[in-house]
Amino acid sequence: MRTTLDIDPQLLEEAEKITGEKTASRAVNAALAEFVRQERIKKLVADLGTWKLDLDDWYEFRHEERT
């Protein structure tokens, strides 16, 4: 997908160095992917301890079909 963005040139240059990517597009994609990964991790950490699992139902939980 093509889009026009106003990106700080120094920030983009740093992103290219950090990611090791040769093009601006690849550097931006790598940075976005890492950002999304970090946000997903934050959500998982925030959810820790909020899941209620009854160990008596562990066998059923482990063997239920997931989509």
C-alpha positions in Angstrom: 0.0 0.0 0.0 1.3 3.4 -0.9 0.8 6.4 1.3 2.3 9.7 2.0 3.8 10.4 5.4 5.7 13.3 6.9 8.5 11.5 8.8 11.4 13.1 10.7 14.4 12.4 8.4 16.7 12.0 11.4 14.3 9.5 13.0 14.0 7.6 9.8 17.8 7.5 9.4 18.1 6.1 12.9 15.4 3.5 12.3 17.3 2.4 9.2 20.5 2.0 11.2 18.8 0.2 14.1 16.8 -2.2 11.9 19.7 -2.7 9.4 17.3 -2.2 6.5 18.5 -0.6 3.3 15.3 1.1 2.3 13.0 3.5 4.1 10.0 1.4 3.4 11.5 -1.7 5.0 12.8 0.2 7.9 9.3 1.7 8.6 7.7 -1.7 8.2 10.3 -3.3 10.6 9.7 -0.5 13.1 5.9 -0.8 12.9 6.1 -4.6 13.3 8.3 -4.2 16.4 5.9 -1.6 17.8 2.9 -3.9 17.3 4.8 -6.8 18.9 5.7 -4.7 22.0 2.1 -3.6 22.4 0.9 -7.2 22.2 3.4 -8.1 24.8 2.2 -5.3 27.1 -1.4 -6.5 26.7 -0.4 -10.1 27.6 1.5 -8.9 30.6 -1.4 -6.7 31.7 -3.7 -9.7 31.4 -1.5 -12.0 33.5 -3.3 -13.2 36.5 -6.7 -12.2 35.2 -7.5 -15.6 33.6 -9.3 -18.0 35.9 -8.4 -21.6 35.3 -9.9 -24.3 37.4 -7.3 -27.1 37.5 -10.1 -29.6 37.7 -11.0 -28.6 34.2 -7.4 -28.7 32.9 -7.8 -31.8 30.8 -10.9 -30.4 29.0 -9.2 -27.0 28.5 -6.1 -28.6 27.1 -8.0 -30.8 24.7 -10.8 -28.5 23.5 -10.7 -27.5 19.8 -9.6 -24.0 19.0 -10.4 -22.1 15.8 
